[in-house]
Amino acid sequence: MSSLLQRLRAAQDKAEVLVQALPWIREFAGQTIVVKYGGNAMVNDELKQAFVHDIMFFHHVGLKPVVVHGGGPQINSMLKRLGIESEFRGGLRVTTPEAMEVVRMVLAGQVQRELVSLINQDAPYAVGMSGEDAGLLKGRKRYIDIDGQKVDLGQVGDVHEVNPASLHDLIDNGRIPVVSTIAMDIEGDGILNVNADTAAAAIASALGANKLLMLTDVEGLYLDWPNKDSLVSEINASELAELLPKLDAGMKPKMEAALHAIDAGVQAAHIIDGRMAHSMLLEIFTDAGVGTRVTKDEK
């Protein structure tokens, strides 16, 4: 095949993709979409750029993206560099005041700033926020039960309340909010580190978002892990609730967050492989999709 024919064939393929995306673009234009940014997409430079391009694509075709991020790998790296050991109880890090200072510094001062800068390389749309800003996130301390005993995890919390007014202001002015998941303690005892999946679900619910996208390091939800043939492309809320107790510790918080969002009115929650470049575009704007979509029960 000549080089001219090859170029024409490639151009036709691109045109077919654009035509396939058009109905989805028309359907979702003007709607708010909350994206939880995490996993490999946060630490791989090529995937970072792909993520930013996807967010900018959403913005320019009329969607209203809001990015919510964690920063586990970066927090672990900084704690290690500073010689601060982390104790884990029930799979969760006990966050001392000393560790919390590092969490706050890394989330709001490193991860967020890098992401805002990457988005704003093309146009000045992104604005960074912490859950502390304008009372965006209020949390309550989280305790866990280990062998019948109540265990204090330190400055770790669950989202108790979301005040979305500041996010609405930014969205209405054409900005892309980038939110670090630190919450004010509702009891007045300082700040709390909250799970980014649950924070993203709470924010999506408070905004009345149409979709919640959660990037992770697996292809989606498996009904029978590690059987790769058990990957499910779509599951409704009732089916997921029944499956939830059987899920492993890594996937369970994400699916709990998805259920919370659906119960609160979000139309769909998507678990997407962040290791695949442009996976968000494939999931939202193609017929097939690439992750797992959680939907409401059919009436």
Disulfide bonds with the S-S distance in Angstrom:
none
